[in-house]
Amino acid sequence: MTVELIERTTKLTNAEFSALRRNTEGRIIDDFDMAWVWMTDAQKERLHGDDQSRGFDVDEEIRHMMADLY
C-alpha cells in the first residue's frame, strides 16, 4: 500500500499508519514530516521515542512559521 501524504485532507487511517515504511528499529524513514502532520494523536503516541522527538521538532517549526505569518 502506498500512502498518499502530499494531497491529503484527512488524518491517516490505522492501516495507512501501519503501511508507512520503517527501518529495523521501527522508525519511519520516508516523508516523516508529512506523515507527522497527518497522524492522529493516538498514532503519535505509538511511535518510537526518537520519532516522537522528531515530531515535536516538526510541531515547533510549524509554530514558528505560523508566528512569522502574523
N, CA and C atoms as a LAMMPS dump frame, in Angstrom:
ITEM: TIMESTEP
0
ITEM: NUMBER OF ATOMS
210
ITEM: BOX BOUNDS ff ff ff
-5.0000000000000000e+02 5.0000000000000000e+02
-5.0000000000000000e+02 5.0000000000000000e+02
-5.0000000000000000e+02 5.0000000000000000e+02
ITEM: ATOMS id mol type element x y z
1 1 1 N 0.842 -1.18 0
2 1 2 C 0 0 0
3 1 3 C 0.884 1.238 0
4 2 1 N 0.616 2.139 -0.903
5 2 2 C 1.301 3.418 -0.943
6 2 3 C 0.442 4.437 -0.198
7 3 1 N 1.062 5.155 0.699
8 3 2 C 0.333 6.134 1.493
9 3 3 C 0.529 7.516 0.884
10 4 1 N -0.562 8.133 0.441
11 4 2 C -0.523 9.477 -0.145
12 4 3 C -0.452 10.5 0.98
13 5 1 N 0.596 11.309 0.979
14 5 2 C 0.78 12.307 2.022
15 5 3 C 0.684 13.736 1.507
16 6 1 N 0.91 13.948 0.239
17 6 2 C 1.002 15.303 -0.311
18 6 3 C -0.369 15.97 -0.45
19 7 1 N -1.329 15.287 -1.026
20 7 2 C -2.619 15.91 -1.309
21 7 3 C -3.717 15.445 -0.358
22 8 1 N -3.371 15.133 0.869
23 8 2 C -4.335 14.653 1.861
24 8 3 C -5.214 15.772 2.374
25 9 1 N -6.361 15.374 2.865
26 9 2 C -7.234 16.301 3.577
27 9 3 C -7.747 15.686 4.874
28 10 1 N -7.327 14.452 5.15
29 10 2 C -7.782 13.744 6.345
30 10 3 C -6.604 13.073 7.044
31 11 1 N -6.799 12.761 8.315
32 11 2 C -5.777 12.054 9.094
33 11 3 C -5.559 10.653 8.517
34 12 1 N -4.415 10.054 8.847
35 12 2 C -4.11 8.694 8.404
36 12 3 C -5.045 7.695 9.078
37 13 1 N -5.445 6.687 8.32
38 13 2 C -6.145 5.565 8.934
39 13 3 C -5.098 4.706 9.632
40 14 1 N -5.53 3.797 10.487
41 14 2 C -4.571 2.909 11.145
42 14 3 C -3.872 2.01 10.137
43 15 1 N -4.577 1.614 9.083
44 15 2 C -3.95 0.792 8.042
45 15 3 C -2.855 1.575 7.325
46 16 1 N -3.124 2.835 7.015
47 16 2 C -2.113 3.677 6.364
48 16 3 C -0.938 3.915 7.3
49 17 1 N -1.23 4.187 8.559
50 17 2 C -0.167 4.386 9.552
51 17 3 C 0.734 3.157 9.611
52 18 1 N 0.148 1.987 9.631
53 18 2 C 0.926 0.741 9.686
54 18 3 C 1.722 0.508 8.412
55 19 1 N 1.248 1.066 7.287
56 19 2 C 1.908 0.849 5.999
57 19 3 C 3.094 1.785 5.765
58 20 1 N 3.286 2.794 6.616
59 20 2 C 4.433 3.686 6.437
60 20 3 C 5.729 2.89 6.538
61 21 1 N 6.667 3.174 5.611
62 21 2 C 7.943 2.44 5.618
63 21 3 C 8.739 2.776 6.864
64 22 1 N 9.294 1.727 7.475
65 22 2 C 10.082 1.882 8.692
66 22 3 C 11.388 1.102 8.565
67 23 1 N 12.386 1.533 9.367
68 23 2 C 13.641 0.79 9.403
69 23 3 C 13.508 -0.363 10.403
70 24 1 N 14.578 -1.08 10.627
71 24 2 C 14.528 -2.251 11.516
72 24 3 C 14.228 -1.887 12.964
73 25 1 N 14.464 -0.629 13.336
74 25 2 C 14.161 -0.176 14.701
75 25 3 C 12.721 0.307 14.835
76 26 1 N 11.996 0.371 13.72
77 26 2 C 10.612 0.812 13.742
78 26 3 C 10.412 2.29 13.477
79 27 1 N 11.496 2.993 13.147
80 27 2 C 11.403 4.433 12.869
81 27 3 C 10.94 4.667 11.43
82 28 1 N 10.068 5.635 11.252
83 28 2 C 9.575 5.982 9.912
84 28 3 C 10.724 6.588 9.115
85 29 1 N 10.879 6.129 7.865
86 29 2 C 12.046 6.563 7.091
87 29 3 C 11.71 7.44 5.889
88 30 1 N 10.464 7.49 5.449
89 30 2 C 10.119 8.304 4.276
90 30 3 C 9.142 9.404 4.658
91 31 1 N 9.425 10.616 4.242
92 31 2 C 8.489 11.734 4.405
93 31 3 C 7.957 11.873 5.823
94 32 1 N 8.848 11.775 6.809
95 32 2 C 8.397 11.806 8.196
96 32 3 C 7.6 13.067 8.521
97 33 1 N 8.092 14.222 8.088
98 33 2 C 7.416 15.482 8.418
99 33 3 C 5.971 15.49 7.925
100 34 1 N 5.769 15.039 6.705
101 34 2 C 4.414 14.995 6.148
102 34 3 C 3.567 13.946 6.869
103 35 1 N 4.144 12.82 7.174
104 35 2 C 3.392 11.781 7.889
105 35 3 C 2.961 12.292 9.256
106 36 1 N 3.859 12.986 9.953
107 36 2 C 3.564 13.506 11.292
108 36 3 C 2.335 14.422 11.265
109 37 1 N 2.269 15.277 10.275
110 37 2 C 1.164 16.231 10.175
111 37 3 C -0.181 15.511 10.084
112 38 1 N -0.203 14.364 9.426
113 38 2 C -1.463 13.667 9.182
114 38 3 C -1.751 12.544 10.175
115 39 1 N -0.904 12.343 11.171
116 39 2 C -1.148 11.308 12.183
117 39 3 C -2.147 11.778 13.226
118 40 1 N -2.897 10.826 13.76
119 40 2 C -3.768 11.136 14.892
120 40 3 C -2.907 11.179 16.154
121 41 1 N -3.449 11.75 17.212
122 41 2 C -2.715 11.791 18.48
123 41 3 C -2.399 10.379 18.965
124 42 1 N -3.345 9.469 18.805
125 42 2 C -3.132 8.079 19.234
126 42 3 C -1.995 7.429 18.443
127 43 1 N -1.909 7.708 17.156
128 43 2 C -0.821 7.161 16.333
129 43 3 C 0.512 7.743 16.766
130 44 1 N 0.549 9.026 17.064
131 44 2 C 1.791 9.665 17.507
132 44 3 C 2.285 9.03 18.806
133 45 1 N 1.373 8.665 19.683
134 45 2 C 1.749 8.034 20.95
135 45 3 C 2.337 6.637 20.743
136 46 1 N 2.019 6 19.629
137 46 2 C 2.524 4.66 19.345
138 46 3 C 3.913 4.658 18.697
139 47 1 N 4.427 5.835 18.373
140 47 2 C 5.714 5.933 17.677
141 47 3 C 6.893 5.612 18.582
142 48 1 N 7.989 5.223 17.947
143 48 2 C 9.284 5.068 18.594
144 48 3 C 9.647 6.402 19.232
145 49 1 N 10.294 6.407 20.372
146 49 2 C 10.646 7.628 21.083
147 49 3 C 11.398 8.633 20.24
148 50 1 N 12.317 8.165 19.382
149 50 2 C 13.062 9.083 18.514
150 50 3 C 12.133 9.767 17.514
151 51 1 N 11.148 9.026 17.006
152 51 2 C 10.193 9.633 16.078
153 51 3 C 9.311 10.639 16.797
154 52 1 N 8.94 10.367 18.035
155 52 2 C 8.158 11.344 18.786
156 52 3 C 8.95 12.638 18.946
157 53 1 N 10.223 12.522 19.244
158 53 2 C 11.082 13.696 19.383
159 53 3 C 11.168 14.462 18.063
160 54 1 N 11.324 13.741 16.964
161 54 2 C 11.358 14.38 15.648
162 54 3 C 10.044 15.108 15.385
163 55 1 N 8.938 14.5 15.795
164 55 2 C 7.63 15.111 15.594
165 55 3 C 7.463 16.391 16.393
166 56 1 N 7.956 16.388 17.625
167 56 2 C 7.879 17.603 18.437
168 56 3 C 8.676 18.726 17.782
169 57 1 N 9.791 18.369 17.139
170 57 2 C 10.581 19.371 16.404
171 57 3 C 9.784 19.924 15.224
172 58 1 N 9.047 19.05 14.535
173 58 2 C 8.2 19.498 13.426
174 58 3 C 7.14 20.466 13.946
175 59 1 N 6.49 20.109 15.06
176 59 2 C 5.473 20.988 15.649
177 59 3 C 6.056 22.354 15.986
178 60 1 N 7.254 22.37 16.547
179 60 2 C 7.909 23.627 16.908
180 60 3 C 8.194 24.468 15.665
181 61 1 N 8.677 23.825 14.617
182 61 2 C 8.967 24.539 13.373
183 61 3 C 7.688 25.129 12.78
184 62 1 N 6.6 24.385 12.825
185 62 2 C 5.323 24.877 12.307
186 62 3 C 4.846 26.074 13.129
187 63 1 N 5.002 26.011 14.451
188 63 2 C 4.604 27.136 15.3
189 63 3 C 5.383 28.404 14.923
190 64 1 N 6.675 28.264 14.653
191 64 2 C 7.497 29.41 14.268
192 64 3 C 7.049 29.961 12.909
193 65 1 N 6.767 29.078 11.971
194 65 2 C 6.319 29.524 10.661
195 65 3 C 4.981 30.252 10.759
196 66 1 N 4.071 29.741 11.583
197 66 2 C 2.768 30.383 11.761
198 66 3 C 2.943 31.752 12.428
199 67 1 N 3.839 31.862 13.389
200 67 2 C 4.075 33.133 14.067
201 67 3 C 4.628 34.17 13.084
202 68 1 N 5.448 33.726 12.147
203 68 2 C 6.017 34.639 11.161
204 68 3 C 4.959 35.179 10.203
205 69 1 N 3.844 34.468 10.062
206 69 2 C 2.777 34.914 9.171
207 69 3 C 1.978 36.064 9.754
208 70 1 N 2.021 36.18 11.058
209 70 2 C 1.193 37.205 11.722
210 70 3 C 2.049 38.26 12.286
